Amino acid sequence: MEKSIFYHAGCPVCLSAEHDIVNLIGSDNVELVHIGKDRSRILEAEKAGVQSVPALLTPNGNVLHINFGASIADVKG
């Protein structure tokens, strides 16, 4: 099974959602990507359909936007 990818920017909303996602689906089933630190992954997130963070990309390509921490445009600066 492929992993989900959890994109976030490190804000309190994102970190809270990260904790919940890991508790729900397990750390072995999700890759955590801090796009505020790893800016090379922003384009990848955008291509997948991520419009804001925190967001979870499922293995079958669905993007689940969780709460609202920041738009991708805000993260890009």
N, C-alpha and C positions, 0 to 999 in steps of 0.2 A: 504494500500500500504506500502510495506517495504521501508525503507530509503536507500539511497545510502550511501556509506562510503567514505569519502575523507581522504586519508592518506597523511601526510606531515611531514617534519622534521624541520619546523620553519625557513627555509632560506628565503631570500627575494623573490625568485621565487615562493616558496611554499605559502607564505603569500599573494602574489599578486593573485595567482591562487585561493586560498581559498576565497578571497574577490569576485572574479568573479563568482565562483561556487555558493556561497551563493546568490549573486544577480540574477543569472540565474534560479536556481531551488528552492530557498527559504530555510531558515534555518530550517524549520520544516521538510524538505525532505532530509536532509543530516546530517550524524553524522561526526563530525570533530575529527580526531585522529592524534595527534602529536606523532609520533613514536619515535622522539628524546627524548621526556619526558616520554612517556608511552611505554617503551621498551618491555613490556610483550605482546604488540600487533604486534610486528615484525613478529613472526612466523605465526600468523593469516594472515597477509598481504601476506607473501610469499606463503602460501598455497592457497590463492585466486588468485595468479598469478602476484602480484605486483612485478615488477623488479626494479622500480625507483620511486622516489617521486618528485613532487606531482603526485598522481594517484587517480582516482575515480573508485570505485567498484560499479557497478549498481546493482539494486535489482535482476536482472536476471543473475548475475555472470560475466558480462563483465567487464574487467579492461580497463579503458581509461587512458593511460599515457599522462600526460599534461606537455608539455615543458620538461625540465630536470633540476632538482635541485640537486639530489644526487641518487646514486644507493643504493639499499638495503644493499649491502656489505659495502658501505661507512658509512651508518647509524649504522650498527652493530658494526663497528669499528674493 
